[in-house]
Amino acid sequence: MTEQVLVAKGISKSFALENREIAVLKDIFLEVRQGEFVAIMGKSGSGKSTLLSILAGLDQPSSGKVVLNGDDLTTMSEEDLALKRQSDIGFVFQSFHLIPTLTVRENIEFPLNIARQQNDERVNELISAVELSHRENSFPHQLSGGEKQRTALARALVSKPQILFADEPTGNLDGKNAEQVLSLLLDLQQASNTALVVVTHDPGLAKRADRTITIVDGQLL
């Protein structure tokens, strides 16, 4: 059996609204293994994106803990969390989040530059893999939606993370571009044996996962 990359234990999250507390997540237990593709589904407002942010160390739970490769993300300092995200975690957002003043190549290189780990061979490999060699010197405003998301995908994988999180990665794309991005995502994920956790509304995408979990009113079914 492949080893666990991530374990979430008893994750709950509440927000204060006026004079009451709103429970968004309720006592969630989840594990993800190396190379596994897990899809998270649920209606809008069910807590999917909140859970993804907590699993990725972008947000903290009200209670419970998230352990990634033996490190408890919920007890780490912001500085240590930032280093952990640089080395072990990749994230692909629905809205791309590219840096507008950087070219495709520079956006992909950005995580390596932050970590002071230049690796031109890895950057070239990914630019080719996402079929953007002809666009590497273009800026985000010159790209189509599909090209932007392929750039974001390459950037998320450039540091060879242990786990990749994707929040509706094809949500802003038309059918043709969505299929291309999804195929590239799965090809690259399988080639690198990276764990993949995707939040999606798309049942077609979820069918391609090794495992699908559903959130209803903040609880896993």
N, C-alpha and C positions, 0 to 999 in steps of 0.2 A: 504494500500500500504506500502511495506517495506521501511525503511528509506534509504536515500542516504548515502553511505560510502565515495564515491569519486566523485568530480565534477571538470572537466577540462573546463576552459573558455578561448576561444580565443587563444589556444596554437599555436604559430608559432616558428619555429627554422630555423636559417640560419647559414651557414658556409662561411667564407671567403676563396676563392680559387683564388690565384694569384691576379688579379685586379678586381674580380667580386664576387658577393654574390650568393651563391647557396641556394635556399629556399628548405628545406627538409620537413617541415611541414607548413601548411597554415591555420591559423584561425580555429583550431579544437575545437569543443564543444562536451563533452562526460560526461555522468554520469553513475555510477555503484551503484547498490543497494545491500543491505545486502543479502548474500546468492546467488547472481546472478552469472551465468557463462557467460562471454562475450568472444567471439573469435574475434581476429583481423586478417584479411587476406589481402593479397596484394602481388604483385610481389616483387622480390628482389630489394632493393633500393627504395622502395616506401615510406619508413619512419616508418615502423611498429616497429622495435626494438628501434629506437630513441624515438618514442612516449612512448613505454613501460618504457624506462629508465627515461623519464621525469615524467610519472605518479607515478613511484616508488621513486622519489626523488633522483635518482642516477645522473641525469643531469638536467640542468636548461634550460627553454625555453628562446628564444630571447624576446618573449612577451607573455602575458597571465598569468594565474595562475592555480595552482592545489590545491584544498582544500580537505584534508583528515580528516574526523571526526571533521570538524570545524577549522582545522589548515591549514593555507596557506603555503604549502611546499616551494613556491618560495620566501618567505620573511624570512625564518628561517635561523639561523646560522648553520654552518656545525656541530657544537656540538649538537644543538637541533635536526637537521635532523638525526644525527646518533642515538640519543635516540628514535626518532619517528620510525625509521626503525627497531630498536630492539623490540619495543613494538607492533607496528601496521602492519608491512609489512613483508611478506615472499617472497622470490624470488627463482625460480628454473631456472637454466641456461641449455642450450643445452649441454655444455661441463662439467657439473657436479660441477666443482670448489670445490672439496673436498680438505681438508688439508692432504697432503700425509703422514705426520708423525703422524697422529692421527688415532685411530681405528674407526670402524663404530660407536660404542657407543660414543666415544669422539667427533667425528664430529657432531653427533646429539646433544650432550650436549653443544657444543661450544657457541651457542647464549645465553644459560642460564648462562654459566660461565662468559661471557662478561658482562651480566646484573646483575651478582651476585644473581641469582635466581635459586638455585639448586632445581630440581624437579625430583627425581628419578622415581617417579610413572608415570609422564608424559613421560619420556624417555622410560621406560619399555613398556608402552602402545603403543608407536609409533613403537618401534623395533618389537613388536609382530604384529602390524597392517601391516607393510610393509614386513613381513615374513623374517626377518633377525636375528632371535634369535640365529641361528646357526652360524652367521657371526659377531656377535657384537664385537668380539676381533680381527677381521681381519683388515688389512690395505687396503687402496684403490687399491694398485697395485695387490692385491690378489683377487679383485672382478671382476665380469663380468660387462659389460656396464649396464645391467638392475639392478644389485645390487647397482652399484654406483648411478644410478638415484633414486632408492628407498631410499637410504641413504640421498641423497640431498633433496628429498621430505619430509622425516621425519624431517630433520634439519630445513627446511623452515616452518614447522608447529608447531615445538616444543614450541614456545612462544605464541601459539594461536593468530596469527595475525588477524586483521580485514579484510585484503585483501591479496591475494596471486597472484603474477605475475609469469608467466611461459613463457620463450622465447624458442619456439620450443622444448618442454620438451621431445619429443620422436624422435627428428631429428637424433640422433646418434644411434638409436636402431633398431634391426631387428623387423619384424612384430610381432612375439610372445611376445618379451620383451616390445615392444611399447604398445601393447594391455594391458599387465599386469600393466605397469606403469600408463597408462591412467585410467584404471579401479580403481586402488588404489587411484589415484589423485582425481577422482570424488567421490568415496566413502567417503574419508576423508574430502573433501570439503563440501559435503552435511551433513555429521555427525556433523561437527562443525559450519555449516551455515556461512562459510567464503566466502566472495566475491572472485571470480576467474577471472582473465583476462589473456588470453593465446594468444600469437602470434603463428600462425601456417600456414604452406602451405598445411596441410592435410585436405581435404574436409570432410573426415570421422569424424575427431575430431570436426571440426566446426559444423557438423550436430547435435552433442550432446550438443551444447551450447544452452542456453536460447535465446541468441541473437548473431548474427554475423554482424560485421561491416567490411567494405572493404575500404582500403586506395588506392587511385590512384593518383600518382604524388603529394603526400603530403596532399591530401584532403580526407575527409571522404565522401563516397557515401551514 
